[in-house]
Amino acid sequence: MTSMKNILLLLILLSHSLTQAQYAPPVGQIGTTAISTDSSDIINWATEVVQFNPGFLNITNPMGGNADFGNTTNALGQAEGTSADVISLGDNGSITLTFQNPIRNGLGNDFAVFENGFDNFFLELAHVEVSTNGVRFVRLPSISNISLATQVNSFGNTDATKIYNLAGKYKQGYGTPFDLSDISDSTNINLDSINFVRVIDVVGSINSNYSTYDSQGNIINDPYPTAFSSGGFDLDGIAVINENTFTGINEKKIKPYSIYPNPSKGITTIRTKTDCEVDITSINGQLIQHYSLLKDEKIEINNLRNGIYLIYFKNNTQNLTHKLIVNQ
């Protein structure tokens, strides 16, 4: 009988430990999964905002207006890792972005979403969904084990180890990574051709009339209310880690550069990963600019008129061509 009681006690303790599982810790701690905005794993960034639905300043007062901090273009290109260069979603707001080439399901994490939390503890969270065709979206599964004993207040702290697969888990300058293998059993979606990523603000209220829930049906408790212009999740950028270039080759291993945003509204950033000779020509082949760039060098180009350009990259082993669209 004693043995049976011991077994039952062990099962209870095991069950409790599973429900209170510890997930990856904050930036700077052993075991973190945070992706730096300067990580060499990143090969591209979101290039266009397809749709933006600003959320309420306070979901309990729909007539009180919407969050209105930032511009949607702040979500394009490389995440700046600052408090200002973002677009704020507001309560339950959402934004959908697309990419130069589709995201694909490769080894490990496939993309990362960046927020602007100013430290490891003030965390505004969001759900992430993906789509092949822009019609059917599938949500990445998430878990929140944040205590519901008290409401996390407007500038309250959150323990990152209680959060899994929610964007905003990490502070500014560091993205939350996502692995498409987590939705490998989903129908009507091509995991090797993800053209759209949607980010949806989590309303952190523990009042069940307004709550947001994780994939296991748990209420998500995060800073609330945030009834100011920059309230809700603040998107800084979406990084591509595994990209489909329609050739079956993982460009992460071969492409010595990144260009963003593309299409460009006037300012284009070129970032190299090897020493490169770079020529920018018109669509008719007329040379416009030439650069000799060193490894990890970054330049901004802001003097191109509207049109289509070809950018030629040459290093010791490769000659590559990239099309750039400028539409101011």
TIVEXDO-995151 format. One record per residue: residue in three letters; z, x, y of N, C-alpha, C in turn. Coordinates in steps of 0.2 Angstrom, whole numbers, plus 5000, padded with zeros to 4 digits. Example, Ala and Ser with C-alpha at 12.3 -4.5 7.8 and 13.67 -1.06 7.14 Angstrom:
2
Ala503950664972503950624978503950664984;Ser503550644989503650684995503950645000;
//
This chain:
328
Met500050044994500050005000500050045006;Thr500450105006500450145012499850175013;Ser499450195008498850225008498350185012;Met498350115010497950065013498050055020;Lys498650055022498850055029498550115033;Asn498650175030498350225033497650225034;Ile497250195029496550195030496350145035;Leu496750085036496650035041496750065048;Leu497250105048497450135055496850185057;Leu496650225052496150265054495450235056;Leu495350175053494750135055494750115062;Ile495350085063495550055070495450115075;Leu495750175074495650225079494950255079;Leu494550255074493850275074493450225078;Ser493650155077493250105081493350115088;His494050125090494150135097493850195100;Ser493850245096493550305099492750295100;Leu492450265096491750245097491550205103;Thr492050155104491850115109492050145116;Gln492450195116492650235122492250305122;Ala491650305119491350375118491250405125;Gln491250475125491150515131490450535131;Tyr490150525136489450545137489450605142;Ala488850635143488750695147489150695153;Pro489450755155489850755161489450775167;Pro489750775173489450785179489050855180;Val488750865185488350925187488850985187;Gly488751035184489151095184489651105178;Gln489651055174490051055168489651065162;Ile489951095157489651115150489451045147;Gly488851045145488550985142488250935146;Thr488250945153487850905157487150895155;Thr486850845157486050835155485650835162;Ala486050845168485750835174485150885175;Ile484550855178483950895179483950915187;Ser483950975188483850995195483150985198;Thr483150965204482550955208482051015207;Asp482351075206481951135206481851155199;Ser481951115194481951135187481251145185;Ser481151205181480451225179480251175173;Asp480651125171480451075166479951025170;Ile480051015176479650965180478950985181;Ile478450945179477850965181477450915185;Asn477750865187477450815192477950775195;Trp477750725200478150685203477750615204;Ala478150565205477850495207477350505213;Thr476750475213476250485218476150415222;Glu476350355220476250295224476750245222;Val476950205227477350145226476950085225;Val477050055220476649995218476949935221;Gln477649925221477949865223478649885225;Phe478849855231479549865233479849795235;Asn480449775232480749715233481449735235;Pro481549735242482249755245482749705243;Gly483349725241483949685239484349665245;Phe484849625243485249595249485749655251;Leu485949645257486549685259487149665255;Asn487249605254487849585250487549515246;Ile487549525239487249475235487649405236;Thr488249405238488649345239488449315245;Asn488049345249487849315256487049325257;Pro486649285253485949295253485649285260;Met485949255265485749245272485849305276;Gly486249355274486449405278485949465278;Gly485349455275484849505276484849555270;Asn484349605271484249655266484349725268;Ala484449765263484549835265483849865268;Asp483949905272483249925276483250005278;Phe483650045274483650115276483150145272;Gly482750185276482250235273481550205272;Asn481050235270480450215269480250225262;Thr479750185259479550195252479250265251;Thr478950295256478650355254479150415253;Asn479750395255480350445253480450455246;Ala480150405242480250405235479650445231;Leu479250475235478650505232478750585233;Gly478350615228478450685228479150715226;Gln479250775227479850805225480450775228;Ala481050765224481650745227481950795232;Glu482150775238482350825243483050845241;Gly483450795238484150815237484650805243;Thr484450765248484750755254485050675254;Ser485450665259485650595260485150555263;Ala484750575267484250545271483550525269;Asp483250565265482550565263482550515256;Val482750455257482750405252482550335254;Ile482450295249482350225250482950185247;Ser483250145251483850105248483650045246;Leu483850025240483649965236484049905238;Gly484749905240485149855241485349815235;Asp485749765235485949735229485449695225;Asn485349725219484749695215484049705217;Gly483949755222483349775224482949815219;Ser482349815219481949855214481349885217;Ile481049945214480449975216480150005210;Thr479449995211479050015205478550075207;Leu478550125204478050185206477650195200;Thr477050235202476550255197476450335198;Phe475950355194475950435194475250455193;Gln475050515195474450545194474150535187;Asn474550555182474450545175474950515172;Pro474850475166475450445163475950485160;Ile476550465160477150495157477050485149;Arg477150535145477150525138477750545134;Asn477850515128478350525124478350595121;Gly478650645123478550715120479250735117;Leu479350795117480050825114480550815119;Gly481150785118481650785122481550735128;Asn481850745134481750695139481050705142;Asp480850645145480150635147480050625155;Phe480550605158480550595165481350595168;Ala481350595174482050595177482050555184;Val482550525185482650485191483250515196;Phe483050525202483550555207483850505212;Glu484450505213484850465218485150515223;Asn485550495228485750535233486550535233;Gly486850525228487650525228487850595231;Phe488350585236488550655239489050695235;Asp489250665230489750715225489650685218;Asn490050715214490050705207490350635205;Phe490650605210491050545208490850475212;Phe490550485217490250425221489550405218;Leu489550365213488950355209488650285210;Glu488050275213487750205213487250205208;Leu487250155204486850155197486250105198;Ala485850115193485250075192484950075185;His484650015183484250015177483550045178;Val483350065173482650095173482150065168;Glu481650045170481150005165480450045166;Val480050045160479450075160478850025158;Ser478250045159477749995157477050035157;Thr476650015152475950045152475450005156;Asn475549945157475049905160475249875167;Gly475849885169476149855175476349785174;Val476249755168476449685167477049675163;Arg477049705157477549705152478049775154;Phe478649765156479149815157479649815151;Val479849875149480349875144480949925147;Arg481549895146482149925149482449985145;Leu482550035147482850095144483650065142;Pro483850075136484550055134485050095138;Ser485550055140486150095144486750065141;Ile487250115143487950095141488450115147;Ser488850065149489450075154490050065151;Asn490550115150491250105148491750115154;Ile491450095160491950105166492450045165;Ser493050055167493550005166493449955171;Leu493549895169493549835173494149805175;Ala494749845175495349825177495349815185;Thr495049855188494949845196494249865198;Gln494049825203493349835206493349905209;Val492749945207492650005211492449985218;Asn492850015223492649995230492050025233;Ser491950005239491350025242491150105242;Phe491750145242491650215242492050245236;Gly492150205231492550225225492250275221;Asn492650305216492450355212492350325205;Thr491850355201491650335195491650395190;Asp491850395184491850445179491150445175;Ala490750495177490050505174490050505166;Thr490650525163490650525156490750455153;Lys490750405157490850335154490150305155;Ile489650345157488950315159488450345154;Tyr487950305152487450325148486750295150;Asn486250335152485650305153485550255159;Leu485950265164485950235170485750285175;Ala485150265179485050315185485550315190;Gly485650375193486250375198486850405195;Lys486750425189487350465185487550525188;Tyr487050565192487150625194487050625202;Lys487350675205487350685213486750705215;Gln486650705222485950715225485750785223;Gly485050795222484750855220484750865212;Tyr485050815209485050815201484850745199;Gly484350745194484150685191484450665185;Thr484450605183484650575177484050575172;Pro484050605166483450615162483450555157;Phe482750535155482650475151482150495146;Asp482350475139481950495134481550425131;Leu480950425131480550365129480650355122;Ser480850395118481050385111481550335110;Asp481950315115482450265115482250195114;Ile481550185116481250125115480650125111;Ser480650165106480150185101479950115097;Asp480450075096480250015092480049955097;Ser479849965103479649915107478949895106;Thr478749835107478049815106477649805112;Asn476949805112476549805118476649855123;Ile476849915121476949965126476750035122;Asn476350075126476050135123476550195126;Leu476950225122477450275124477050335126;Asp476450345124476050405127475650385133;Ser475750325136475350315142475850265146;Ile476350295149476750255153476550265160;Asn476250215163475950225170476450205176;Phe476950165174477350135179478150145177;Val478550155182479250165181479550115186;Arg480050075184480350025189481050045189;Val481350045195482050055196482449995199;Ile482949975196483249905198483949925199;Asp484249905205484849915207485349875203;Val485949915201486449875198486949845203;Val487049785203487549755207488249765204;Gly488649805207489249835203489849785203;Ser489749725205490349675206490549655199;Ile491249655198491549635191491649565191;Asn491449525197491449455197490849435193;Ser490949395187490449385182489849335185;Asn489949305191489449265194488949315197;Tyr489049375198488549425202488449485198;Ser488749495192488749555188488149575186;Thr488049635184487449665181487749695174;Tyr487349685169487649705162487249765159;Asp487549805155487249855151486949825145;Ser486649865141486249845135486749815129;Gln487349825130487849805125488249745128;Gly488049715133488349655136488949675140;Asn489049735142489649755146489449745154;Ile489949725157489849725165489849795167;Ile489449815172489449875175489749875181;Asn490349915182490749925188490549985192;Asp490249975198490050025202490250005209;Pro490150055214490350035221490149975223;Tyr490649925226490449865228491049835232;Pro490849805238490249785241489949845245;Thr489349855246489049905250488549865255;Ala488849825259488549785264488349825270;Phe487949875269487649915275486949925273;Ser486549955279485849965278485650005272;Ser486050055271485850105265486250085259;Gly486450015258486749995252486349995246;Gly486749995240486349995234486150065232;Phe485750065226485450125224484950155229;Asp484950225230484550255235484050305231;Leu483450285230482950325226482650385230;Asp482750445227482550505230481850525227;Gly481750515221481150535218481150525210;Ile480550525207480550515200480050575197;Ala480350615193480050675191479750665184;Val479150695183478850695176478950755172;Ile479250755166479350805162478850815157;Asn478650765154478050765149477550715151;Glu476950745152476350715155475750705151;Asn475450655151474850645146474250655151;Thr473850705149473250715153472650695149;Phe472750655144472150625140471750675136;Thr472050735135471750785131472150805125;Gly472750775124473150785118473550855119;Ile473450885125473750945126474350935131;Asn474950965129475550965133475451005140;Glu475350975145475151015151475751055154;Lys476351035151476951075153476851145151;Lys476451155146476351225144475851265147;Ile475351225150474751255153474651255160;Lys474851205163474751195170475151235175;Pro474851285179475251335183475351305190;Tyr475351245191475451215198475651145198;Ser475951115203476051045204475751025211;Ile475550965212475250945219475550875220;Tyr475850865226476150795227476250795235;Pro476250725237476050675233475250675233;Asn474950635228474250625227474150555224;Pro473850515228473550525235474050545240;Ser473750575245474150605251474050565257;Lys474550555261474550515267474450565273;Gly474350625272474250675277474550745276;Ile475150745272475450805270475450815263;Thr475250875260475150885253475550945252;Thr475950945247476351005244476051035238;Ile475851095238475651135232476251185230;Arg476351175224476951225221476651265215;Thr476651325215476351365209476951385205;Lys476751395198477151425193476951495191;Thr476351515193476151585192475851605198;Asp475651675199475251695204474551665204;Cys474351635209473651605209473251615215;Glu472651615214472151605219471951535220;Val471951505226471851435227471351425232;Asp470851385230470251365235470251295235;Ile470251265242470151195243469451185246;Thr469051145243468351125245468251055246;Ser467751035249467550965250467250945243;Ile467150885243466850855236466150885235;Asn465850905241465150935240465251015239;Gly465851045239465851115237465951155243;Gln466051135249466051175255466851205255;Leu466851265256467551295256467951275262;Ile468551255262468951235268469451285269;Gln469851295263470451345264470451385258;His470751445259470851485253471651515254;Tyr471951515248472651545248472751595242;Ser473151645243473351685238474151675237;Leu474351635232475051615231475351655226;Leu475951665227476451705222476751655218;Lys477051675212477351635208477951595211;Asp478051525210478551485213478551485220;Glu477951495223477851485230477651415232;Lys477851385238477651315239477451315246;Ile476851285247476551275254476451205255;Glu476351185262476251115264475551125268;Ile475151075266474451065269474451005273;Asn474251005280474350945284473750935288;Asn473150975287472650975292471950945288;Leu472050915283471450885279471350815282;Arg470750795283470550735285470450685279;Asn470450625280470350575275469750595270;Gly469850595264469250605259469550635253;Ile469050655249469150675242469050755242;Tyr469550795239469450865239469550895232;Leu469250945231469350985225469751045226;Ile470251055222470751115223470651155216;Tyr470451215217470251265212470851315211;Phe471151325205471651365204471451425199;Lys471551485200471351535196471951585195;Asn472151595189472651655188472351705182;Asn472751745179472451795175472151765168;Thr472351695167472151665160471751605161;Gln471751575167471451505168471051495174;Asn470651445174470251425179470351345179;Leu470651315184470851245183470651205190;Thr470351145189470151105195470651045195;His470751025201471250965203470950925208;Lys470850865208470550815213471150795217;Leu471050795224471550775229471250725233;Ile471650665234471350615238471850615245;Val471550615251471950605257471750545260;Asn472250505261472150435264472650415269;Gln472550445275473150435280473150365283;
//
